[in-house]
Amino acid sequence: YNEYKSYLSPTLTCHGKTELLKAPRLSLKNHSLYLEMDAEGIERVFLRFVSCDDDKKLTELLKRYLVSAILMSLENKALLPKVNELLVHINKRLTSRPEVQLPFYELMELTRRDDISSFTMNMAVLYVNKAYYRLPLSERKANLDLLFGELPSKSEFQRSVLLSSTLETLCHLAIPNYVEQQRDLIPSVGKDPAVARAFFDFGLQVILLPYIAVEDKTTWNSLPGISEKKAKDTLQHSPNFTSQLLERTKKTIIAIISAEIFNLANPGLANVAMVVAKADPRSSVSDEAESKLKRLRNSVNWEDEESIMLLYSLFLGSDKLPATKRSNSHDGTATSLRTRMKILPVLALSTFAANAFPLNLQVVFSGLFGNDSNRQLNLSATLFIHKICESGRDEVLRTTGPMLKQGLLKTVQSGSTADYKLTGKVYLTLGKLSTRCPELFSSDVSLLSLLFTMMEQENRELREELREGLFLMVSAYRLVLGSEDEATLESLLLRYINMPESAACVVALRFSNVLHPPHHLPSRYRCILCLGSSNQEVVDEAKAGLKGAKILPEFQDAVSYIQARTLEREKSPELCYTVGTQRLPYTPDVYSEVLQFLNQCIQVHIPETILTDKERFIFTANMLANQDKKMLEEYRNLVASALVPIATTTLHLQAMQSLLQTYLSHPETIEKVASDWGRRFIAAPSATLREVAASYIGLSCEVWSNSEEAWKQTVISILKNKSSTFEEKHGAILLSGYLARHPSNDITMVTSVLSYLETDLQDGVCSAIVTMGYRLPLYTFLSSEIFENLNEKLMKLITKTKEQKVLISQVSALGALHVWLARDPKPLSRALHVLLETSKMGLLELNFNVGKVLAVISSGPHTQLTTPLIYTHLKTDKPVPSSDNVTGILLTKIIREYVLTDIREIQQQAVAIWLLSLLKLSTDTVTLRQYQADIQNALSLLLGNKDVTTQELAGEALALVYERADTSNKTELMNMLKASLLNEKIPHKHVQEDSKIFSEEDLIKLPKSLGGGNLTTYKELCSLASDMQQPELIYQFMHLANHSAIWNDKVGAGLGISYLTKTAGKEIEPFLGKIIPKLYRYQYDPNPRVNQSMGKIWSTLVPRPSETVDKHLDDIIKELKGHLHDRLWRTREGCCSAVSDLIRNRTHNKKVMEAIPELWELVFKLMDDVKESVRTAACRTGEYLSRYTVNVCDVDHVSYDAISTILPVLLHQGLSSAVTEVQTVSIMTLIKMSEKSGKLLHPHVGVIIPAFIIASSTLEPQLFSHVTTMVSDSNEDKDKLEEARAQLALTSPLVSVIDKCLRHVKEDQLEVLVKKLSSLSKSSVGLTPRIILLHSVVLLVLNTRESLAPHVGKLMAAMFGVVTDRSPTVRSKCASVIAMLLRYAKASTVDNVMKKLRSWYTEKEDLEALVALIFNKISNLSLDVLKTVNSAAIPLIVLGRHSDSQEEIENWTGVWVELGVSDLTTYKMYMSDVCSLCYTALESSSWCLRKQSAKVLDTLARTLGTEYPAQFQVNSVKSLLGLTEGRYWKGKEEVMTALVDTLIAMVTEDHVTGLPSHVTSVVTETQLVEILFRECRKTSQPDYAGHVMRCLGDLLGRYHIPESWSGVWELALSHLQEEKEEQDTTPDEGCHDNTTRNTFTIDTKLQESAVLLIGCGWASCPDKASSVTMTTGLLSQILRVTRWSIQPTVLCSLEKVLKDIDTTWAEETLQLRVLEGVAGGVVRGVEDMAHSSVRGITLNLLKAITDKMGQMESLEGADKAVFEGVLSHIRDQISTETNHNFKVVGILIAKFIEDRIL
């Protein structure tokens, strides 16, 4: 049996866990356990079983015969009945005897045989089940993996039996978190996929088990999700299983299946188990599964076929699946509703599940219409349909689509619409289905009608969902167009569109807009009608249908269609807008939209080059001129219908403008309507409408001059009539501009108009002047006096006016005056000065208007700019004067006075506008070309302006110059811009006193102490620097201004280049190679103005940014690296942002990868920049670099080179940096790299791990260290805090990385790694680094084990350097590491460790506790190693157990217990080693060590007694005697105790005469007594003297030394009579003064020891007869003056003396006298009711006296008076005594006195 057991017996691994070593397959028939028996032999065996009535004997019988009986049934069929009878008997016996053990290991070996039948195998497996259940829990856990290992080779039944055996064990199994520990606990599920799959199948069945199945077997035939057979197989072999155990088992199964080591061939199945477990009704199980599933969320793949089919099987039942798709993991009906509610949402996530026809359809209808379906299942089924529609293949949807549609409609119509969420999802899913199966919906217009009806009926919550669903259906109904259902659809849509307030109107509009093209007139007309709805959603949808269309209906078709619809509406009064008797076919707003739509239909053909309103108006008129006159008449009638009085002003204005366009196209038709409309609207409330009316009249008079005079008179009369309204006068003034023609006829009208120039009608007067000035030369039309007066007034008004709108009209009027004055430069110069000075106002619109005026003056009256709108289509001859270089005058004045001089930036903006206007609008191209160089230089200067608008304007103007320049000028211009952008050059500007250094935005503000105010000029800055007595500040100010100018120039240059790009095209490409890198960097400048401007430039220059950046990647990287440490902080910050963006989407770009190490170095430096914003940007860049590095080091893509180039930077420059941010980003990057890179990091383990340990200190908040320093002085508090810090350190992500790296460390790396770790042990400072260092060594030991053996010595030496750390936590952890290292250490290393620990303990007093701790850890973790060096360890352990420190004692005791040795045996075995160590320690200079050694020798003497070897006794006495000499030292008491106990141990009897002969050679009796008396006299140490007295007493109690009594008596009296004698000399002293009385008392330990010495030394008294009276008298006397706590000692001494009285030396008379004296002296103690000990001992002593007196023949000589007093006291005691025993003793004493004495 022992031979067989050696194969299979459990053995301890290094982890302390039980591991079963599987045996090779044996032939049990050839084994000694196999017994060949015949029938008679079986009978004899049967009789032995029957006669056995003891469990142990039965166990032995089973071990011997059970396997043989099973095998015999296999070998000999004839013996089968008898064998079966035997086995039946065994089964019956086992039923009633649960303590009987079966031969589990032998049975397991039997199950491994290949040559037995299935019947025998089944029988063996069943017995294995029984044997396993009877094992202790710890052994069941240890053998759990043995059962798992047998699963692959077994049948389904056998697997079920074996697995069901584990149920009650699994519930007690704790699955650790660490992979290595999991692998040690259950290795087979991690190694063999077949074992894992078998366990998964079983685990899934257990998870599916309802809890009621455990309690009630009758439910097994109706369990959801599990068949009766499976339930029976799972539970029938676990009779003691409960629902609570089932709950715990499920949690264990979840932990195993979700463990990292669980080696399923298809890992996706584990997720299925978690989903099923989530549905468990007990929260502990469901929560556990939920947490595991969340942890696996990122790795979950729901596209695995096997997993999805298993889910289908669980949802529908295995019988619903095709035979080829059924899963072995499930064979049963559909699972419970709760489980299906968890499964269906998972199926709704899977594309594979969505395409699994017909299972998907079965699940859908089961979820929607199943018998036990509920709301949640309905909702999940709807989501599953949505997934089918989204991800289903076309062929699947063609098959399932009609049924899915039917199911969804049934859900909506089934009355379940009360569930708003479900119904809403159904609507959305219907819409999604329509996008995949449009043919199902296009043929069913009735469905659309139904949904529109529901849209009206549903509440607001569902309308949104239904509307979204209908929106999705729009594309499906496009197929209706052109079919027979189109009319039905149109009718349906029109019905709801005609109800704009309806909820379905929005959807109908969407259908109409999407189904029809933009040129479909009916649909556009419907949108126009809906614009009048009060429902904003309808209005928005209608606007969406009208806007954005590039193709609109033809104008003539639109006019015809709308005119026809308008006539129809006019016939239906209910559709018209009616006020009183007047009627409009539409509401005014809708009518306005109708006219706007018609206008769009004609303007859609306007080219993009036409930008101004005037140009668009003219183009529209030209288009109308080409239209059919009949159609144009219809259009005019339609528009004219809007001019009824009930229409709004807006509609009137729009109609008038449209009509004006028609009449401009055909001016000859205007006479009929001009008079009527002119009179109606010339005084309209709207100024714009009045202007249009004036245009009508002006056009009419221009075409038909017969009405001109009448209108002139009308104007004059209105202006002269004081009762005329403002609107009438304003309209008349506007009209006058069109009527003025001849100076002789119209001067009166004009002067009347000009008289209103300085009134509130000024705006109208200026408009009239512009109209007249552009048509007529006013300097000849008016008299010179009037002209000059008008000119002066306008210039004066311009200088005074502040309102921009008025200024614009005044400037336009002034320009109109001078259009014709090209020959007279003097008035022109004055006007130009006024116009240009308006730039100081900083009004942008005004500047543009001035630019236009300048262009008009430059071009003269012969351009279109000076032609009024109504005259553009009239052929009139105008005088065109020649130009006298007006353009040159303008350019010279602008450049010389406003560019080259120092003006404000706002004026520079105006200059840019003027130059741009001249270049764009002026027709004097010859002069502009002559001044091209000057214009170019001026614009180049303007590009450096700080204002972005100025730069953009200058850039646009520069592009126009570039267009007109020749090739050489183009090249020169481009080079200039490139130099400004690349080289940061700006034009030099001379600085004078009043030169402005800073703009208004960059003003330097003085503090109040210096007077406040702003500083802008150079003079002011110099003054400030002088006042502050820091003249060097002026250079700082100028540097700031220069920097601003540089950036302004860069932005301007960039803008210039961008504008030139639009023009130059390919000509600029050669420059891009140098421009792109700079521009890329500039767009990340921290200045918002700069980066926005550069961003716009970038978007202009680079139409395809990604391709461009890739093309110039090398140059960009070089540019960024070169400027990451620029002297300007803005540049550094911008480069950081640029780097972040550059690397973002270029993970595997080789060029970027090569630059990453250098970028890391540069960014690390910037993280410690002096500027905070730079540091922030660098940290952000570090995060991007971290992500990039992690992605680029992915194990699936990376090469070893990438890691080897990046790692050194992160480790050497990142982790070693003193900057916290640098360390943090480096650590986090390395942590993530370890997760991604995996095994690729293993070659670098020797570098990574030490670096992590060094950097670990940065992860702990400094607050912890501070709190540890500031915590209270309590060591306990500090220890707790440090322990908490250590636990926190081990949760660091660094530890997990170290763990991963060390799992696969190679032997060739160990030497380097050990060397680094050893070096770190000396240099690491702080708690956290040392804890992680120690943990790393632990992980290294666990992962390398025997491979580490050659390097253990070096690591051990390093650990001994760490173990002396002042932190208790570090010492404890390091002690554990030392203990673990000893497992694999060489014998020589172990010996050296023992020597080291022994030397520490005996030579360094402060390390004693540490040595105890180390030994304790070694006993826990390396006990086997410790046992190999017992001879070196035991003495130290024995010595340590006698320490004074309780902590040390506990540690040493723990070691002793772990060794499992007995004191006596160990002391005998290692006597020589222990004594040798003690003798050495006694000679140590450490008093504590001497004390411990003495304690050890004392323990040896007490434990061994007479077995104490004589030689060691002599040596001990000799060593101890040497320490008795000299002064007292702390611990000398133990020396005296050990000396006396050693001498006492030599004899077994009391009162032995003389010391043993082998001792007398060392010390004689006399010498020994003298030594003890000498030490007793050291009263300066009373405690010590008292202790020696007690030792002397113990010695005298064992040895009879007569010559010692005199010394004892003398010594005792010296302590007991001194005060007494003083009292005797002054007996009356205390009677007179209680306050000064000095009463003699016995109350010290020393005195107590003296009393005890008398009692112990009495046996050695040589003359007892003469001394007994004196001795008892002394003791009786001092009893009265003794403190109660010492009285028991006095009484005991008296008892010892009295016990020694006998007739051999004392006559009865002497005895009687002594006894009655003692009785009278001690009797008062019986009344001490406060102290029961005193009372009890006194009673016992009196009882002993009475007993001794009772032995006397006669008591006649007794003093009756004494005993009467004793009796009196005894009676008092009896009467008050509460202790029954004491009362009985008192009664006996009283009875004796009464009977025998009295």
Disulfide bonds with the S-S distance in Angstrom:
none
